[in-house]
């Protein structure tokens, strides 16, 4: 846990294997991390607001939660440890009032030879900083039939969208679904409907945020308490280098 005292100047944080580290300036993140394909890189993804707090996944690490506390922010980290370091994060929803993250094995850029994650769904609560396995009924049905889920997210219409895949030695089959209830399969949809449902992750004009170095980009911007949260990444083609986030008091 860490207390973030935001003000008129930004607080910058760099993601590392040991959690977020405060840096004096975004310039301190330039050329500190090798560029690697995005499924294997640390970066903030699947950012959600709930009960005035901000909850997010850090790919290959675990969850972060930022809670307003009077004029400050409280940052919590829930690390997935060695299990999460082996897999990519494919989504984040709430099930049974618990945050639920999907892990999957990404083979697009490399084949590590490891098996699919078991379990695939992980959650946390505020009583412990240790993640625990969970189950989502609709995905469990497909898992038992040889399918693998690699995306699970909310859509811009409030429904939940998921993508499943079944691999074979010669080809792979992919199907897309949406549902209002994770205990029900819902309806199968087209690839166009699936990608058109992606919600926007930036709610604030980027012109109001501090400038970033060349090759760095803001990827998600939300209000939390009386502050602004913005995740950022160093990007080149399909790769990510340094990544982290910034918080600053609203003007």
C-alpha positions in Angstrom: 0.0 0.0 0.0 1.2 3.5 -0.8 -0.3 7.0 -0.2 -0.2 9.2 -3.3 -0.4 12.9 -2.5 -1.4 14.5 -5.8 -1.0 18.2 -6.6 -0.6 20.5 -9.5 2.5 18.7 -10.7 2.3 15.1 -11.9 3.4 12.0 -10.0 5.0 9.5 -12.4 5.2 5.8 -11.8 7.2 3.1 -13.8 5.9 -0.5 -13.8 8.5 -3.1 -12.7 8.5 -6.7 -11.8 8.3 -5.6 -8.1 5.4 -3.2 -8.7 5.1 0.5 -9.5 8.2 2.6 -8.8 8.0 6.4 -8.4 10.2 8.3 -10.9 11.0 12.0 -10.8 10.1 12.7 -14.4 8.7 10.8 -17.4 12.1 11.5 -19.0 13.5 9.0 -16.5 11.5 6.2 -18.3 13.2 6.8 -21.7 15.4 3.9 -22.8 15.1 2.0 -19.5 13.2 -1.0 -20.9 13.6 -3.2 -23.9 10.9 -3.2 -26.5 9.1 -6.6 -26.4 5.8 -7.8 -28.0 2.9 -6.4 -26.1 1.4 -9.7 -24.8 4.6 -10.2 -22.8 5.2 -6.7 -21.6 4.2 -5.0 -18.3 1.5 -2.4 -19.0 -1.8 -1.2 -17.6 -4.8 -2.7 -19.3 -8.6 -3.2 -18.6 -9.2 -0.1 -16.5 -12.5 0.1 -14.6 -14.2 2.6 -12.2 -16.3 1.1 -9.5 -17.5 2.5 -6.1 -15.4 5.7 -6.6 -12.2 3.6 -7.0 -10.1 2.7 -10.0 -9.2 -1.0 -10.5 -6.9 -2.2 -13.3 -4.9 -5.1 -14.5 -1.1 -4.9 -15.0 -0.3 -7.5 -17.7 2.1 -10.2 -16.5 1.8 -8.9 -12.9 -1.7 -8.6 -11.2 -4.2 -6.0 -10.1 -3.8 -2.4 -9.0 -6.5 -0.5 -7.1 -6.5 3.3 -6.4 -8.9 4.5 -3.7 -9.6 8.1 -2.9 -9.0 9.0 0.8 -9.9 12.6 1.6 -7.4 14.6 -0.5 -5.0 11.7 -1.1 -5.1 8.5 -3.1 -4.3 5.1 -1.7 -2.6 2.6 -4.1 -2.9 -1.1 -3.5 -1.1 -3.9 -5.4 -2.2 -7.5 -5.7 0.5 -9.5 -7.3 -0.1 -12.7 -9.2 3.5 -13.8 -8.7 5.2 -16.4 -10.9 1.9 -17.7 -12.4 1.0 -14.3 -13.8 4.5 -13.8 -15.2 4.0 -16.7 -17.5 0.7 -15.6 -19.1 -1.0 -12.7 -20.7 -4.1 -10.9 -19.4 -7.1 -11.3 -21.7 -9.8 -9.4 -19.8 -11.4 -8.1 -16.7 -15.0 -8.1 -15.5 -16.8 -8.3 -12.2 -18.5 -11.6 -11.3 -20.3 -12.1 -7.9 -19.1 -8.6 -7.0 -15.5 -9.7 -7.3 -13.0 -8.5 -9.9 -12.2 -11.4 -12.2 -9.2 -11.4 -14.6 -8.7 -13.9 -17.4 -5.2 -15.3 -18.1 -4.4 -17.0 -21.4 -1.3 -18.4 -23.2 -0.3 -16.1 -26.1 1.5 -17.9 -29.0 1.4 -15.1 -31.6 5.0 -14.1 -31.2 6.7 -17.0 -29.5 5.9 -20.5 -28.2 7.2 -21.0 -24.7 6.1 -24.7 -24.6 4.2 -24.1 -21.3 0.6 -25.3 -21.0 -2.6 -23.3 -20.8 -3.1 -21.6 -17.4 -5.0 -23.6 -14.8 -7.0 -21.9 -13.4 -7.7 -19.2 -15.9 -9.7 -16.8 -13.8 -8.2 -14.9 -10.8 -9.8 -12.5 -8.3 -8.8 -10.5 -5.2 -10.5 -8.9 -2.2 -9.4 -6.2 0.3 -8.8 -8.8 3.1 -5.5 -10.1 1.6 -3.0 -9.0 -1.0 -2.9 -12.6 -2.4 -4.9 -13.4 -5.5 -7.1 -16.4 -5.5 -8.6 -18.6 -8.3 -12.2 -18.1 -9.4 -14.6 -19.6 -11.9 -17.0 -18.0 -14.4 -19.8 -20.5 -15.5 -20.1 -19.5 -19.1 -16.3 -19.9 -19.7 -16.2 -23.1 -17.7 -18.6 -24.7 -20.1 -16.3 -23.9 -23.1 -13.1 -24.9 -21.2 -14.6 -28.3 -20.6 -15.2 -28.7 -24.3 -11.7 -28.0 -25.4 -12.0 -24.2 -26.1 -9.8 -21.5 -24.7 -10.9 -18.0 -23.9 -8.4 -15.2 -24.7 -10.7 -12.1 -24.3 -13.2 -11.2 -21.7 -14.4 -7.6 -21.4 -17.2 -5.2 -21.1 -18.6 -3.6 -24.3 -19.7 0.0 -25.0 -23.3 -1.2 -24.5 -22.7 -2.6 -21.0 -22.8 -6.2 -22.2 -20.0 -8.7 -21.7 -18.0 -9.8 -24.7 -15.7 -12.8 -25.0 -13.7 -14.6 -27.6 -12.8 -18.3 -27.5 -10.5 -20.4 -29.6 -9.9 -24.1 -30.3 -6.5 -25.0 -31.6 -5.5 -28.0 -33.7 -2.3 -29.0 -35.5 -3.5 -27.5 -38.8 -5.7 -24.6 -37.9 -7.6 -22.8 -35.2 -11.3 -22.0 -34.8 -12.4 -18.7 -33.3 -15.9 -17.7 -32.0 -17.3 -14.5 -30.6 -20.1 -14.1 -28.0 -21.8 -11.4 -25.9 -24.0 -11.9 -22.9 -25.7 -9.9 -20.1 -25.2 -12.8 -17.6 -22.0 -14.7 -17.1 -24.0 -17.7 -16.1 -25.6 -17.8 -19.6 -23.9 -18.4 -22.9 -25.6 -15.4 -24.6 -25.5 -15.0 -28.3 -22.8 -15.7 -30.9 -21.9 -12.6 -32.9 -19.7 -11.6 -35.9 -16.1 -10.5 -35.6 -17.3 -7.0 -36.7 -19.8 -6.7 -33.9 -17.1 -7.9 -31.5 -14.5 -5.3 -32.4 -17.1 -2.5 -32.8 -18.1 -3.0 -29.2 -14.7 -1.9 -27.7 -15.3 0.9 -25.2 -13.3 4.0 -25.2 -10.5 4.2 -22.5 -9.8 7.9 -22.6 -12.5 10.1 -21.1 -10.5 13.3 -20.9 -8.8 15.5 -23.5 -5.2 14.6 -23.9 -4.3 18.2 -24.5 -4.9 18.8 -20.7 -2.3 16.2 -19.8 1.5 16.6 -19.5 3.5 16.0 -22.7 5.2 12.7 -23.2 8.5 11.9 -24.9 8.5 10.8 -28.6 7.3 7.3 -28.9 5.3 7.4 -25.7 1.5 7.4 -25.6 -1.4 7.7 -23.1 -3.5 4.6 -23.2 -6.2 5.1 -20.6 -7.4 8.2 -18.7 -9.9 8.3 -15.9 -11.0 10.5 -13.0 -10.4 9.1 -9.5 -11.4 11.3 -6.6 -10.3 14.8 -7.3 -7.4 13.6 -9.4 -6.7 12.4 -13.0 -5.2 9.0 -13.6 -3.4 8.3 -16.9 -1.7 5.1 -18.0 1.2 5.5 -20.5 3.4 3.3 -22.7 6.4 3.4 -24.9 5.3 1.9 -28.2 6.8 0.8 -31.4 4.9 -1.4 -33.9 3.5 -4.3 -31.8 6.0 -3.8 -29.0 6.0 -2.0 -25.6 9.0 -0.8 -23.7 8.6 1.2 -20.6 5.1 1.6 -19.2 3.4 3.1 -16.2 1.0 5.7 -15.0 0.7 9.3 -13.9 -1.6 11.0 -11.4 -2.3 14.7 -11.0 -4.8 16.9 -9.2 -7.7 18.1 -11.4 -7.3 21.8 -12.2 
